Amino acid sequence: MARLLIVAGVIGVAAPAFAEERTLSLDDALAHGLSASESMMIARAEVDRTRAQVVGARAGYLPTVDGTAAYQRTLRSEFEDISFGAPGTGTADLPFGQRNNWRIGLVVSQPLFDGFRTPSAVAQAKSIARGAALGVRETRAQVVLAVTEAYYEAALAQRQVEIAEVTLQQADETLAETKLSFEQGAAPEFDLVRAVVARDNQATLLVQFRAQRDVAFVQLRRRVGVRLDAPVVLSTKLEADDLEQVIAVALRAAGLAHETGRLVVARAKEFVAARDAGVRRAQAELLPTIAAGSDFGLVNYQRSPFDDGWRTNWTIGITLTLPIFDGLRRHAQIASSKAELAAAKAELAATIEVSAVETAQAAADVTAAATTLETNKRTVGQAKRAYEIAELRFQQGASTHLELVDARVQLEQSLLIQARSSRDLRVARVRQALLPGLPLVAAGGF
């Protein structure tokens, strides 16, 4: 509690008196939360990275072209004392022992057959990229749920403060009446003391609720990317009759309005596809490769490269590379890839099972929350009536102060439980609606 009070005090000091109050609906909070989410930025960066991997994998289909330029100066040569021909005959211009050696070259290589390595690599990279794209949608749903939870946590905290303020006002009124009765000799000192204690306890509870509200609003501001000291007013009410509209807003923000299956299952399938392509890629290492190449070069032995005398070298050819023996490294890689594929398939099966369990659990949570809220509404009605009767009896002198305090505490508790039940139902319904896009809660517990 002390920590909450400190945080509340800091917030109260930091808030500028001239700051403009900002009204924030759930729809606005979700829009701001998605744009400010670092998790979304990371997920999108992962998509960019995997798309670059697809481009890199496709490079196996394309030729490579490398240009070279070099200069070499010979200081001493083993050919210095050897004559390659009489001066003026041209045979002395052979490359052996030349003082200056200028070279410009162009090397081109075009794969003709690589044992299906490139198609396998492209298929693997595409599966990984599709999985990353699904990951963005999962992250989006997570952000929407987190913002919704923070929004209604703040709404609940605000509602608790409102209930505590009304209850404190009632306690103050009771204390005033009790004090007047005591001064007139109609009430014992015991009732006055109990009234003071009840009012002070309620004041302390209000301080706690206000601290919790301040912390909840800080968390909400952080989620939506608003300054932590910015005044915020929530326009989407906790106990309003707009639950279906809230569900529609959350689905639209998460982009899941027409989603039926679980994205986490789709990601697991893409992971299996990537591992399967990895097996094919490892097996392709056992096959030969064929590549066509061309090497074009210009050479000059003059003192300056701008002098005449450039000569041409140009070759073309085809190269066949046949793997023979590598110490069983390729076979080990194939075995490792097959093991990873088997693990991915097992993980997919577990994901499907856990997904079904979570779907049933989400439905059960919604049913329980709805039933609890309905029961609490009846309880609140009864508690209000009980407090009205107790207050009337107290004013008429037919009951004790203890009875009135007990009725007021029960009413306050009933209102608080109703507010929490409203929050629980809304969060449970939103979680159920967003479940197709959410990751597994028990992802680490297969």
SEVO-361506 format. One record per residue (C-alpha): residue in three letters; x, y, z. Coordinates in nm, 4 decimals. Layout:
['ALA' [X Y Z]]
...
This chain:
['MET' [0.0000 0.0000 0.0000]]
['ALA' [0.2839 0.2362 0.0819]]
['ARG' [0.4230 0.1920 -0.2681]]
['LEU' [0.0865 0.2777 -0.4229]]
['LEU' [0.0617 0.5899 -0.2089]]
['ILE' [0.4102 0.6993 -0.3146]]
['VAL' [0.3295 0.6466 -0.6835]]
['ALA' [0.0059 0.8387 -0.6444]]
['GLY' [0.1904 1.1225 -0.4756]]
['VAL' [0.4520 1.1378 -0.7475]]
['ILE' [0.1845 1.1439 -1.0174]]
['GLY' [-0.0017 1.4165 -0.8375]]
['VAL' [0.3110 1.6319 -0.8207]]
['ALA' [0.4189 1.5616 -1.1784]]
['ALA' [0.0824 1.6422 -1.3412]]
['PRO' [0.0906 1.9940 -1.4858]]
['ALA' [-0.1985 2.2102 -1.3773]]
['PHE' [-0.2421 2.3498 -1.7291]]
['ALA' [-0.2524 2.0113 -1.9054]]
['GLU' [-0.5607 1.9649 -2.1225]]
['GLU' [-0.7903 1.6815 -2.0232]]
['ARG' [-0.8118 1.4046 -2.2818]]
['THR' [-1.1204 1.1917 -2.3394]]
['LEU' [-1.0289 0.8383 -2.4377]]
['SER' [-1.2727 0.5780 -2.5685]]
['LEU' [-1.1827 0.2114 -2.6007]]
['ASP' [-1.1675 0.2524 -2.9780]]
['ASP' [-0.9218 0.5415 -2.9430]]
['ALA' [-0.7155 0.3499 -2.6876]]
['LEU' [-0.6822 0.0517 -2.9208]]
['ALA' [-0.5799 0.2690 -3.2155]]
['HIS' [-0.3167 0.4533 -3.0113]]
['GLY' [-0.1997 0.1318 -2.8458]]
['LEU' [-0.1376 -0.0414 -3.1781]]
['SER' [0.0548 0.2537 -3.3198]]
['ALA' [0.2682 0.2897 -3.0055]]
['SER' [0.3352 -0.0798 -2.9458]]
['GLU' [0.7013 -0.1799 -2.9559]]
['SER' [0.5905 -0.5413 -2.9932]]
['MET' [0.4209 -0.4545 -3.3221]]
['MET' [0.7363 -0.2809 -3.4426]]
['ILE' [0.9454 -0.5867 -3.3573]]
['ALA' [0.7004 -0.8218 -3.5287]]
['ARG' [0.6961 -0.6104 -3.8460]]
['ALA' [1.0759 -0.5973 -3.8456]]
['GLU' [1.0784 -0.9774 -3.8273]]
['VAL' [0.8542 -0.9890 -4.1356]]
['ASP' [1.0968 -0.7623 -4.3229]]
['ARG' [1.3843 -0.9864 -4.2189]]
['THR' [1.2148 -1.3055 -4.3391]]
['ARG' [1.1151 -1.1435 -4.6674]]
['ALA' [1.4786 -1.0543 -4.7214]]
['GLN' [1.5609 -1.4214 -4.6629]]
['VAL' [1.3186 -1.5141 -4.9430]]
['VAL' [1.5015 -1.2752 -5.1770]]
['GLY' [1.8312 -1.4267 -5.0701]]
['ALA' [1.7037 -1.7797 -5.1338]]
['ARG' [1.5819 -1.6862 -5.4834]]
['ALA' [1.9300 -1.5615 -5.5657]]
['GLY' [2.0235 -1.9245 -5.6306]]
['TYR' [1.8338 -1.9024 -5.9609]]
['LEU' [2.0219 -1.5957 -6.0819]]
['PRO' [2.3730 -1.5562 -6.2235]]
['THR' [2.6558 -1.3933 -6.0336]]
['VAL' [2.8673 -1.1264 -6.2003]]
['ASP' [3.1918 -1.0040 -6.0460]]
['GLY' [3.4206 -0.7379 -6.1807]]
['THR' [3.7910 -0.7148 -6.0961]]
['ALA' [4.0648 -0.4598 -6.1480]]
['ALA' [4.4248 -0.5111 -6.0395]]
['TYR' [4.7749 -0.3750 -6.0821]]
['GLN' [5.0959 -0.5669 -6.0081]]
['ARG' [5.4527 -0.4323 -6.0102]]
['THR' [5.7302 -0.6859 -6.0435]]
['LEU' [6.0476 -0.5952 -5.8541]]
['ARG' [6.2496 -0.9095 -5.9213]]
['SER' [6.1657 -1.2017 -6.1470]]
['GLU' [6.3066 -1.5441 -6.2211]]
['PHE' [6.2611 -1.4649 -6.5903]]
['GLU' [6.4903 -1.1590 -6.5972]]
['ASP' [6.7855 -1.3447 -6.7620]]
['ILE' [6.5738 -1.5453 -7.0061]]
['SER' [6.5248 -1.4206 -7.3616]]
['PHE' [6.1929 -1.5018 -7.5214]]
['GLY' [6.2807 -1.3665 -7.8643]]
['ALA' [6.4742 -1.1069 -8.0569]]
['PRO' [6.3884 -0.7435 -7.9965]]
['GLY' [6.1276 -0.6179 -8.2379]]
['THR' [5.9839 -0.9610 -8.3198]]
['GLY' [5.6930 -0.9242 -8.0698]]
['THR' [5.7672 -1.2411 -7.8826]]
['ALA' [5.9337 -1.0396 -7.6090]]
['ASP' [5.5900 -0.9117 -7.5020]]
['LEU' [5.5030 -1.2371 -7.3274]]
['PRO' [5.3739 -1.1998 -6.9668]]
['PHE' [5.6769 -1.3628 -6.8014]]
['GLY' [5.8678 -1.1178 -6.5859]]
['GLN' [5.6889 -0.8028 -6.7043]]
['ARG' [5.7501 -0.5020 -6.4779]]
['ASN' [5.3914 -0.3755 -6.4990]]
['ASN' [5.0791 -0.5869 -6.5054]]
['TRP' [4.7387 -0.4190 -6.5426]]
['ARG' [4.4302 -0.6432 -6.5434]]
['ILE' [4.0554 -0.5814 -6.5760]]
['GLY' [3.8213 -0.8772 -6.5608]]
['LEU' [3.4585 -0.9851 -6.5559]]
['VAL' [3.3505 -1.3266 -6.4216]]
['VAL' [2.9989 -1.4587 -6.4832]]
['SER' [2.8543 -1.7780 -6.3376]]
['GLN' [2.5048 -1.9143 -6.4056]]
['PRO' [2.3728 -2.2159 -6.2112]]
['LEU' [2.2117 -2.4688 -6.4424]]
['PHE' [2.1311 -2.7396 -6.1894]]
['ASP' [2.1939 -2.7329 -5.8147]]
['GLY' [2.0281 -3.0550 -5.7070]]
['PHE' [1.7047 -2.8701 -5.6139]]
['ARG' [1.8818 -2.6805 -5.3386]]
['THR' [1.7381 -2.3459 -5.4451]]
['PRO' [1.3703 -2.4569 -5.4716]]
['SER' [1.3956 -2.6126 -5.1268]]
['ALA' [1.5597 -2.3021 -4.9815]]
['VAL' [1.2933 -2.0781 -5.1369]]
['ALA' [1.0121 -2.2979 -5.0028]]
['GLN' [1.1677 -2.2937 -4.6563]]
['ALA' [1.2145 -1.9157 -4.6594]]
['LYS' [0.8568 -1.8582 -4.7781]]
['SER' [0.7166 -2.0750 -4.4992]]
['ILE' [0.9192 -1.8820 -4.2439]]
['ALA' [0.8005 -1.5516 -4.3939]]
['ARG' [0.4366 -1.6617 -4.3831]]
['GLY' [0.4849 -1.7646 -4.0217]]
['ALA' [0.6300 -1.4211 -3.9424]]
['ALA' [0.3312 -1.2535 -4.1079]]
['LEU' [0.0998 -1.4626 -3.8911]]
['GLY' [0.3141 -1.3571 -3.5961]]
['VAL' [0.2305 -0.9924 -3.6693]]
['ARG' [-0.1395 -1.0753 -3.6523]]
['GLU' [-0.0881 -1.2646 -3.3276]]
['THR' [0.1001 -0.9712 -3.1805]]
['ARG' [-0.1773 -0.7374 -3.2933]]
['ALA' [-0.4360 -0.9469 -3.1105]]
['GLN' [-0.2148 -0.9551 -2.8001]]
['VAL' [-0.1800 -0.5770 -2.8035]]
['VAL' [-0.5558 -0.5324 -2.8429]]
['LEU' [-0.6209 -0.7636 -2.5486]]
['ALA' [-0.3552 -0.5960 -2.3338]]
['VAL' [-0.4918 -0.2484 -2.4064]]
['THR' [-0.8467 -0.3667 -2.3393]]
['GLU' [-0.7420 -0.5164 -2.0069]]
['ALA' [-0.5567 -0.1973 -1.9118]]
['TYR' [-0.8537 0.0163 -2.0165]]
['TYR' [-1.1053 -0.1748 -1.8082]]
['GLU' [-0.8618 -0.2064 -1.5204]]
['ALA' [-0.8489 0.1728 -1.5157]]
['ALA' [-1.2260 0.1918 -1.5511]]
['LEU' [-1.2642 -0.0484 -1.2583]]
['ALA' [-1.0199 0.1529 -1.0488]]
['GLN' [-1.2135 0.4710 -1.1273]]
['ARG' [-1.5422 0.3011 -1.0398]]
['GLN' [-1.3992 0.1817 -0.7069]]
['VAL' [-1.3073 0.5400 -0.6236]]
['GLU' [-1.6585 0.6595 -0.7096]]
['ILE' [-1.8167 0.3916 -0.4899]]
['ALA' [-1.5794 0.4685 -0.2033]]
['GLU' [-1.6502 0.8416 -0.2328]]
['VAL' [-2.0261 0.7871 -0.2110]]
['THR' [-1.9776 0.5520 0.0832]]
['LEU' [-1.7555 0.8081 0.2559]]
['GLN' [-2.0216 1.0710 0.2027]]
['GLN' [-2.2758 0.8380 0.3632]]
['ALA' [-2.0368 0.7757 0.6528]]
['ASP' [-1.9930 1.1516 0.6995]]
['GLU' [-2.3696 1.2006 0.7064]]
['THR' [-2.4101 0.9193 0.9583]]
['LEU' [-2.1341 1.0681 1.1725]]
['ALA' [-2.3026 1.4084 1.1670]]
['GLU' [-2.6358 1.2579 1.2699]]
['THR' [-2.4729 1.0472 1.5424]]
['LYS' [-2.2786 1.3459 1.6749]]
['LEU' [-2.5957 1.5522 1.6909]]
['SER' [-2.7788 1.2727 1.8708]]
['PHE' [-2.4902 1.2343 2.1139]]
['GLU' [-2.4889 1.6075 2.1899]]
['GLN' [-2.8629 1.5910 2.2523]]
['GLY' [-2.8153 1.2911 2.4818]]
['ALA' [-3.0089 1.0577 2.2518]]
['ALA' [-2.7091 0.8411 2.1529]]
['PRO' [-2.4361 0.6857 2.3651]]
['GLU' [-2.0692 0.7741 2.3208]]
['PHE' [-2.0117 0.4207 2.1874]]
['ASP' [-2.2187 0.5000 1.8757]]
['LEU' [-2.0250 0.8219 1.8223]]
['VAL' [-1.6917 0.6440 1.8494]]
['ARG' [-1.8051 0.3729 1.6058]]
['ALA' [-1.9233 0.6390 1.3622]]
['VAL' [-1.5856 0.8132 1.3756]]
['VAL' [-1.4007 0.4842 1.3281]]
['ALA' [-1.6254 0.3835 1.0361]]
['ARG' [-1.5757 0.7215 0.8678]]
['ASP' [-1.1966 0.7099 0.9158]]
['ASN' [-1.1745 0.3521 0.7858]]
['GLN' [-1.3723 0.4533 0.4791]]
['ALA' [-1.1437 0.7527 0.4234]]
['THR' [-0.8406 0.5246 0.4391]]
['LEU' [-1.0005 0.2844 0.1897]]
['LEU' [-1.0686 0.5759 -0.0431]]
['VAL' [-0.7014 0.6757 -0.0325]]
['GLN' [-0.6047 0.3197 -0.1277]]
['PHE' [-0.8512 0.3130 -0.4157]]
['ARG' [-0.7271 0.6464 -0.5443]]
['ALA' [-0.3692 0.5194 -0.5404]]
['GLN' [-0.4765 0.2059 -0.7299]]
['ARG' [-0.6601 0.4270 -0.9796]]
['ASP' [-0.3511 0.6407 -1.0383]]
['VAL' [-0.1349 0.3343 -1.0977]]
['ALA' [-0.3967 0.1804 -1.3309]]
['PHE' [-0.4126 0.5027 -1.5349]]
['VAL' [-0.0336 0.5117 -1.5584]]
['GLN' [-0.0394 0.1594 -1.6995]]
['LEU' [-0.3114 0.2587 -1.9466]]
['ARG' [-0.1205 0.5668 -2.0598]]
['ARG' [0.1889 0.3548 -2.1129]]
['ARG' [-0.0084 0.1090 -2.3238]]
['VAL' [-0.1560 0.3772 -2.5481]]
['GLY' [0.1575 0.5886 -2.5775]]
['VAL' [0.0253 0.8893 -2.3859]]
['ARG' [0.2401 1.0959 -2.1493]]
['LEU' [0.2309 0.9375 -1.8067]]
['ASP' [0.1154 1.2638 -1.6477]]
['ALA' [-0.1504 1.3477 -1.9075]]
['PRO' [-0.5048 1.3785 -1.7641]]
['VAL' [-0.7266 1.1101 -1.9179]]
['VAL' [-1.1028 1.0579 -1.8919]]
['LEU' [-1.2527 0.7251 -2.0010]]
['SER' [-1.5648 0.7575 -2.2140]]
['THR' [-1.6389 0.3851 -2.2490]]
['LYS' [-1.8176 0.2991 -1.9261]]
['LEU' [-1.7579 -0.0151 -1.7282]]
['GLU' [-2.1202 -0.1032 -1.6610]]
['ALA' [-2.2796 0.0253 -1.9829]]
['ASP' [-2.4986 -0.1994 -2.1978]]
['ASP' [-2.2594 -0.1980 -2.4948]]
['LEU' [-2.0805 -0.5313 -2.4683]]
['GLU' [-2.1489 -0.6397 -2.8274]]
['GLN' [-2.0212 -0.3058 -2.9546]]
['VAL' [-1.7043 -0.3521 -2.7473]]
['ILE' [-1.6514 -0.6967 -2.9032]]
['ALA' [-1.6930 -0.5508 -3.2535]]
['VAL' [-1.4434 -0.2723 -3.1770]]
['ALA' [-1.1851 -0.5212 -3.0485]]
['LEU' [-1.2264 -0.7539 -3.3483]]
['ARG' [-1.1955 -0.4653 -3.5917]]
['ALA' [-0.8846 -0.3336 -3.4197]]
['ALA' [-0.7261 -0.6804 -3.4204]]
['GLY' [-0.8234 -0.7494 -3.7820]]
['LEU' [-0.9989 -1.0725 -3.6826]]
['ALA' [-1.3558 -0.9971 -3.7880]]
['HIS' [-1.3618 -1.2890 -4.0323]]
['GLU' [-1.1061 -1.5205 -3.8711]]
['THR' [-1.2268 -1.8684 -3.7732]]
['GLY' [-0.9216 -2.0891 -3.7080]]
['ARG' [-0.6386 -2.0272 -3.4632]]
['LEU' [-0.3432 -1.8387 -3.6069]]
['VAL' [-0.1125 -2.0266 -3.3727]]
['VAL' [-0.2144 -2.3515 -3.5441]]
['ALA' [-0.1503 -2.1960 -3.8853]]
['ARG' [0.1944 -2.0851 -3.7642]]
['ALA' [0.2698 -2.4362 -3.6416]]
['LYS' [0.1748 -2.5721 -3.9848]]
['GLU' [0.4067 -2.3227 -4.1535]]
['PHE' [0.6798 -2.4322 -3.9135]]
['VAL' [0.6247 -2.7939 -4.0201]]
['ALA' [0.6384 -2.6893 -4.3872]]
['ALA' [0.9658 -2.5055 -4.3249]]
['ARG' [1.1181 -2.8103 -4.1523]]
['ASP' [1.0016 -3.0327 -4.4380]]
['ALA' [1.1700 -2.8013 -4.6878]]
['GLY' [1.4785 -2.8134 -4.4665]]
['VAL' [1.4890 -3.1929 -4.5045]]
['ARG' [1.4677 -3.1621 -4.8836]]
['ARG' [1.7366 -2.8979 -4.8783]]
['ALA' [1.9663 -3.1230 -4.6753]]
['GLN' [1.9024 -3.4169 -4.9095]]
['ALA' [1.9808 -3.1975 -5.2103]]
['GLU' [2.3379 -3.1660 -5.0858]]
['LEU' [2.3942 -3.5247 -5.2039]]
['LEU' [2.3192 -3.4331 -5.5664]]
['PRO' [2.5661 -3.2861 -5.8206]]
['THR' [2.5620 -2.9263 -5.9373]]
['ILE' [2.6129 -2.7896 -6.2882]]
['ALA' [2.7064 -2.4296 -6.3624]]
['ALA' [2.8023 -2.2382 -6.6756]]
['GLY' [3.0659 -1.9708 -6.6514]]
['SER' [3.2510 -1.7119 -6.8502]]
['ASP' [3.5717 -1.5274 -6.7669]]
['PHE' [3.6506 -1.2129 -6.9661]]
['GLY' [3.9719 -1.0206 -6.9011]]
['LEU' [4.1911 -0.7423 -7.0381]]
['VAL' [4.5646 -0.7247 -6.9635]]
['ASN' [4.8208 -0.4535 -7.0271]]
['TYR' [5.1973 -0.4631 -6.9580]]
['GLN' [5.2676 -0.0950 -7.0304]]
['ARG' [5.3822 0.1587 -6.7739]]
['SER' [5.0452 0.3340 -6.7721]]
['PRO' [4.7016 0.1729 -6.8132]]
['PHE' [4.6137 0.4502 -7.0560]]
['ASP' [4.8760 0.3335 -7.3027]]
['ASP' [4.7835 0.1128 -7.5941]]
['GLY' [4.8575 -0.2553 -7.5756]]
['TRP' [4.5559 -0.4059 -7.4029]]
['ARG' [4.5109 -0.7737 -7.4780]]
['THR' [4.2024 -0.9885 -7.4319]]
['ASN' [4.1429 -1.3182 -7.2511]]
['TRP' [3.7939 -1.4693 -7.2792]]
['THR' [3.6837 -1.8167 -7.1775]]
['ILE' [3.3528 -1.9957 -7.1341]]
['GLY' [3.2840 -2.3320 -6.9809]]
['ILE' [3.0605 -2.5660 -6.7859]]
['THR' [3.1510 -2.7090 -6.4469]]
['LEU' [3.0126 -3.0279 -6.2939]]
['THR' [3.0595 -3.0738 -5.9179]]
['LEU' [2.9859 -3.4186 -5.7784]]
['PRO' [2.9831 -3.4762 -5.3993]]
['ILE' [3.1788 -3.7930 -5.3250]]
['PHE' [3.2675 -3.8088 -4.9568]]
['ASP' [3.2581 -3.5438 -4.6838]]
['GLY' [3.3028 -3.7511 -4.3722]]
['LEU' [2.9246 -3.8206 -4.3466]]
['ARG' [2.8502 -3.4547 -4.2693]]
['ARG' [2.5667 -3.4410 -4.5220]]
['HIS' [2.4056 -3.7568 -4.3863]]
['ALA' [2.4255 -3.6159 -4.0347]]
['GLN' [2.2568 -3.2954 -4.1514]]
['ILE' [1.9783 -3.4981 -4.3129]]
['ALA' [1.9227 -3.6946 -3.9926]]
['SER' [1.9160 -3.3718 -3.7904]]
['SER' [1.6650 -3.2130 -4.0293]]
['LYS' [1.4376 -3.5171 -4.0092]]
['ALA' [1.4464 -3.5035 -3.6292]]
['GLU' [1.3518 -3.1344 -3.6385]]
['LEU' [1.0636 -3.2180 -3.8738]]
['ALA' [0.9363 -3.4887 -3.6369]]
['ALA' [0.9525 -3.2428 -3.3459]]
['ALA' [0.7632 -2.9798 -3.5472]]
['LYS' [0.4868 -3.2293 -3.6283]]
['ALA' [0.4581 -3.3250 -3.2615]]
['GLU' [0.4412 -2.9582 -3.1662]]
['LEU' [0.1645 -2.9043 -3.4238]]
['ALA' [-0.0386 -3.1895 -3.2745]]
['ALA' [0.0102 -3.0477 -2.9248]]
['THR' [-0.0856 -2.7000 -3.0458]]
['ILE' [-0.4125 -2.8302 -3.1882]]
['GLU' [-0.4927 -3.0089 -2.8618]]
['VAL' [-0.4105 -2.7110 -2.6393]]
['SER' [-0.6028 -2.4816 -2.8727]]
['ALA' [-0.9156 -2.6922 -2.8296]]
['VAL' [-0.8725 -2.6848 -2.4518]]
['GLU' [-0.8294 -2.3071 -2.4493]]
['THR' [-1.1404 -2.2617 -2.6631]]
['ALA' [-1.3444 -2.4604 -2.4123]]
['GLN' [-1.1828 -2.2747 -2.1224]]
['ALA' [-1.2623 -1.9357 -2.2761]]
['ALA' [-1.6277 -2.0331 -2.3191]]
['ALA' [-1.6421 -2.1550 -1.9588]]
['ASP' [-1.4850 -1.8309 -1.8337]]
['VAL' [-1.7434 -1.6240 -2.0189]]
['THR' [-2.0298 -1.8342 -1.8818]]
['ALA' [-1.8955 -1.8093 -1.5277]]
['ALA' [-1.8396 -1.4336 -1.5542]]
['ALA' [-2.1877 -1.3740 -1.6972]]
['THR' [-2.3526 -1.5848 -1.4269]]
['THR' [-2.1529 -1.4132 -1.1524]]
['LEU' [-2.2460 -1.0677 -1.2813]]
['GLU' [-2.6133 -1.1572 -1.3003]]
['THR' [-2.6054 -1.2837 -0.9426]]
['ASN' [-2.4194 -0.9735 -0.8260]]
['LYS' [-2.6796 -0.7455 -0.9824]]
['ARG' [-2.9500 -0.9086 -0.7717]]
['THR' [-2.7259 -0.8894 -0.4676]]
['VAL' [-2.6697 -0.5164 -0.5207]]
['GLY' [-3.0444 -0.4574 -0.5400]]
['GLN' [-3.0980 -0.6427 -0.2152]]
['ALA' [-2.8052 -0.4624 -0.0483]]
['LYS' [-2.9427 -0.1230 -0.1521]]
['ARG' [-3.2817 -0.2087 -0.0094]]
['ALA' [-3.1232 -0.3376 0.3123]]
['TYR' [-2.9257 -0.0138 0.3531]]
['GLU' [-3.2336 0.1999 0.2940]]
['ILE' [-3.4207 0.0065 0.5630]]
['ALA' [-3.1256 0.0216 0.8050]]
['GLU' [-3.0851 0.3952 0.7484]]
['LEU' [-3.4538 0.4562 0.8084]]
['ARG' [-3.4541 0.2426 1.1221]]
['PHE' [-3.1455 0.4234 1.2495]]
['GLN' [-3.3026 0.7636 1.1924]]
['GLN' [-3.6127 0.6483 1.3792]]
['GLY' [-3.4021 0.5091 1.6619]]
['ALA' [-3.5212 0.1552 1.5979]]
['SER' [-3.1749 0.0133 1.5260]]
['THR' [-2.8188 0.0551 1.6383]]
['HIS' [-2.5314 0.2232 1.4601]]
['LEU' [-2.3715 -0.1177 1.4181]]
['GLU' [-2.6612 -0.2342 1.2034]]
['LEU' [-2.6344 0.0720 0.9802]]
['VAL' [-2.2580 0.0360 0.9362]]
['ASP' [-2.2958 -0.3318 0.8550]]
['ALA' [-2.5589 -0.2564 0.5891]]
['ARG' [-2.3438 0.0184 0.4390]]
['VAL' [-2.0352 -0.2080 0.4245]]
['GLN' [-2.2375 -0.4840 0.2593]]
['LEU' [-2.3710 -0.2384 0.0008]]
['GLU' [-2.0240 -0.1090 -0.0756]]
['GLN' [-1.8842 -0.4592 -0.1091]]
['SER' [-2.1708 -0.5602 -0.3365]]
['LEU' [-2.1134 -0.2599 -0.5611]]
['LEU' [-1.7406 -0.3305 -0.5749]]
['ILE' [-1.8006 -0.6965 -0.6594]]
['GLN' [-2.0469 -0.5951 -0.9312]]
['ALA' [-1.7911 -0.3576 -1.0836]]
['ARG' [-1.5243 -0.6269 -1.0794]]
['SER' [-1.7651 -0.8776 -1.2307]]
['SER' [-1.8457 -0.6308 -1.5089]]
['ARG' [-1.4754 -0.5930 -1.5773]]
['ASP' [-1.4249 -0.9708 -1.5701]]
['LEU' [-1.7094 -1.0332 -1.8137]]
['ARG' [-1.5910 -0.7729 -2.0619]]
['VAL' [-1.2325 -0.8951 -2.0545]]
['ALA' [-1.3462 -1.2587 -2.0820]]
['ARG' [-1.5703 -1.1821 -2.3802]]
['VAL' [-1.2963 -0.9848 -2.5547]]
['ARG' [-1.0450 -1.2620 -2.4887]]
['GLN' [-1.2887 -1.5195 -2.6285]]
['ALA' [-1.3473 -1.3081 -2.9396]]
['LEU' [-0.9742 -1.2536 -2.9910]]
['LEU' [-0.8840 -1.6165 -2.9191]]
['PRO' [-0.8300 -1.7033 -3.2902]]
['GLY' [-0.5431 -1.4532 -3.2967]]
['LEU' [-0.3935 -1.5104 -2.9539]]
['PRO' [-0.0940 -1.7354 -2.8847]]
['LEU' [-0.1308 -2.0343 -2.6591]]
['VAL' [-0.1369 -1.9529 -2.2907]]
['ALA' [0.0249 -2.2913 -2.2179]]
['ALA' [0.2740 -2.2591 -2.5041]]
['GLY' [0.5578 -2.3792 -2.2865]]
['GLY' [0.3669 -2.6643 -2.1280]]
['PHE' [0.3151 -2.9181 -2.4032]]
